[in-house]
Structure formats: structure tokens, C-alpha cells
Amino acid sequence: MEGEMGEEQGMKGSHGGESGMEGVAAMEACYQGFNPAAYLQYNYTAPRADFHRRDSIVPWKLSCLHKAFTEEGLRGEVLVDVGSGPTLYQVMSACEHFDRIILSDFLEVNRNELLKWLQGGEGSLDWTPYLQHVCELEGRSPTAWREKAERLRSVVTDVLPVDVHQPHPLPPGTLPHSGADCLVSSFCLESVSPDLASFTRALGHLSRLLRRGGHLLLIGALGESFYLGAPGLRIPVVSLEESQVCSSLRVCGYNLLRLSVYHLPPDMKLGVDDVTGVFFAEARKP
Ligand SMILES: C[S@@+](CC[C@H](N)C(=O)[O-])C[C@H]1O[C@@H](n2cnc3c(N)ncnc32)[C@H](O)[C@@H]1O
């Protein structure tokens, strides 16, 4: 297909051939120790999720997502969130604008964490302040959070296994033939790829899930070489610069519409990773 990378093109000779596949297998092994509750604690509680601070990471991400879906009018039938992990924040704005949302993750422990909440349980993190904050962004009373929770639970139809290193990352027959209207992926590709070539190749795989004219919202870490997936479990990350994100999107045939960057204030550096910034990219598949 035009604008897509050919079958695994260009990977050999840029760390991507045999050694790339060994790297992917090593990443997979690393993830076997991932602990959803610890990950949520490190990244989704204060100070990184402090709703009274405008410079906290999570409110920044929620505001970018809100603008994309509400102010820029992204809407459609099917949205897929790739590499959801144990988190739901990334679809709290989207759930008002899509008929169907598919969540996905490589690990069963993460899919189970999502299912727990979707089936009415509590899970390892209380998502209420997140729902309240997004209601406020939408100009609604924070007390509307219960309606939003209900909407989110009704719109998510599937929680599927996914592997971004496979040319077709989702189980066959999951999506309409033309593809999804929108893809979201946050902190996944750089956290599961052994090198930049694998990152770009995985981004090309995602493009196969998206219909022509569909939008990709890609959120990720800048300047990060590791993060903790559990106490003592350092998961290696491809350290990205803004320009590399832009060129990988270009190589995969996307049109970059917007790129916003957040720089971490010193007190958000907690030792649970060495991230220096976060990017939010909005791109379109021509
Ligand atoms: C850093 S977490 C991101 C979680 C969440 N999206 C967020 O915004 O916090 C990376 C996620 O990628 C998942 N993952 C690991 N290997 C993967 C693969 N090959 N394909 C897709 N996802 C993978 C992990 O299970 C984990 O949930």
C-alpha cells in the first residue's frame, strides 16, 4: 500500500535484521515481570497526576487529548487504543465521540486490570479524579463523572491482545475492512522496541490498522532510556528526540498535523524512569 512501509523494508543494516528480532524477544522477556499496580502507582498518582497543578504530566496529556477530540472534532465509529497497559485516561475524552472503542495490550495482567474496571470493579487505581477532571475540561460538572464512567464502560467493546512487532498487530477480523477511524497509542512503541528501527517498523504496522484519512494520536516519552515496570525491573526504552518522532511518522507515510511537547519540571523526576519530556503527535494517514 502507498505510504506504508513495505514488508519489513529497510530494517536490515539499521539494527533491525536478525539482531532486531533478538532485541524484540529480549523486550518480550522483560515484560514478563511487569506489575500493573506498581506502574500505576509510579506514573498515575501525584505529583505526576496532580489535578491542582497545571504543570503536572497527566493534566497536560488529558488536555491534549481533550483538544484533539473536542476542539478539533476527531470523531467516527471505531477507535483503537494500542498498548493500553492498565490505564484508561487515554480514552476518557474519546469515549464521547466514537461509537466503539477497542483497548489492547500485549500482557494478560494488563487486560485483566482493564476488564476489572470495565466490569464494574475498582481495579488498582481509582479513576474517579481522572473522570472528574475530563468532565471539567468538557465544561460539565465534575459530578457528571458517573455518567462518563458509564459511557466509557458501554463504548469499550473489546480488550484484545496486541503485538506491535507483528505486521498485523491485532487478531484477524477485529476491525472493519477499511480499518479504524482513529488510533491512540501512549508510551507504547518506544517502551517495547529495542531500537529506533524497530520503533519505526512498529509504527508502520499500526498504519495497517488505520483507514485512509484516519487519525493517529501518538503520545510518548522523549529522552528516556528506561522505566520501572515493577520494583527493580528496569525496562529499556528507545531514547527519542522530537525530530526522530517526526521522521519516523514521515517514513511510515503519515502527515504530521501537530506536535506538542511537555518538558518535565524537576520535581516530576522521581527515579522511576529518566524521561525528560513527553510528545503528543497528531497525524493523518493520507
Ligand atoms: C509504558 S506501558 C504504556 C501503558 C499505557 N498506554 C500508558 O499510557 O501508560 C507499555 C505497554 O506496552 C505493552 N507492550 C509490551 N510489549 C508489547 C508489544 N509487543 N505490543 C504491544 N504492546 C506491548 C506493555 O504490556 C505495556 O502495557
The ligand as an SDF file (V2000), in Angstrom:
LIG
                    3D

 27 29  0  0  0  0  0  0  0  0999 V2000
    4.8140    2.0310   29.1950 C   0  0  0  0  0  0  0  0  0  0  0  0
    3.4170    0.9940   29.0820 S   0  0  0  0  0  0  0  0  0  0  0  0
    2.1930    2.1200   28.4650 C   0  0  0  0  0  0  0  0  0  0  0  0
    0.8480    1.8860   29.0700 C   0  0  0  0  0  0  0  0  0  0  0  0
   -0.2130    2.9560   28.8060 C   0  0  0  0  0  0  0  0  0  0  0  0
   -0.5430    3.0590   27.3950 N   0  0  0  0  0  0  0  0  0  0  0  0
    0.1640    4.3100   29.3440 C   0  0  0  0  0  0  0  0  0  0  0  0
   -0.1200    5.3140   28.6570 O   0  0  0  0  0  0  0  0  0  0  0  0
    0.6560    4.4110   30.4570 O   0  0  0  0  0  0  0  0  0  0  0  0
    3.8250   -0.0030   27.6790 C   0  0  0  0  0  0  0  0  0  0  0  0
    2.7860   -1.0590   27.3940 C   0  0  0  0  0  0  0  0  0  0  0  0
    3.1610   -1.7680   26.2120 O   0  0  0  0  0  0  0  0  0  0  0  0
    2.7560   -3.1290   26.3780 C   0  0  0  0  0  0  0  0  0  0  0  0
    3.5230   -3.9810   25.4520 N   0  0  0  0  0  0  0  0  0  0  0  0
    4.6390   -4.7190   25.7060 C   0  0  0  0  0  0  0  0  0  0  0  0
    5.0410   -5.3540   24.5960 N   0  0  0  0  0  0  0  0  0  0  0  0
    4.1710   -5.0270   23.6060 C   0  0  0  0  0  0  0  0  0  0  0  0
    4.0390   -5.3700   22.2520 C   0  0  0  0  0  0  0  0  0  0  0  0
    4.9130   -6.1770   21.6470 N   0  0  0  0  0  0  0  0  0  0  0  0
    3.0000   -4.8610   21.5530 N   0  0  0  0  0  0  0  0  0  0  0  0
    2.1150   -4.0290   22.1290 C   0  0  0  0  0  0  0  0  0  0  0  0
    2.1880   -3.6410   23.4260 N   0  0  0  0  0  0  0  0  0  0  0  0
    3.1960   -4.1310   24.1560 C   0  0  0  0  0  0  0  0  0  0  0  0
    3.0440   -3.4100   27.8190 C   0  0  0  0  0  0  0  0  0  0  0  0
    2.3300   -4.5290   28.2860 O   0  0  0  0  0  0  0  0  0  0  0  0
    2.6370   -2.1030   28.4890 C   0  0  0  0  0  0  0  0  0  0  0  0
    1.3100   -2.1430   28.8860 O   0  0  0  0  0  0  0  0  0  0  0  0
  1  2  1  0
  2  3  1  0
  2 10  1  0
  3  4  1  0
  4  5  1  0
  5  6  1  0
  5  7  1  0
  7  8  2  0
  7  9  1  0
 10 11  1  0
 11 12  1  0
 11 26  1  0
 12 13  1  0
 13 14  1  0
 13 24  1  0
 14 15  1  0
 14 23  1  0
 15 16  2  0
 16 17  1  0
 17 18  1  0
 17 23  2  0
 18 19  1  0
 18 20  2  0
 20 21  1  0
 21 22  2  0
 22 23  1  0
 24 25  1  0
 24 26  1  0
 26 27  1  0
M  CHG  2   2   1   9  -1
M  END
$$$$
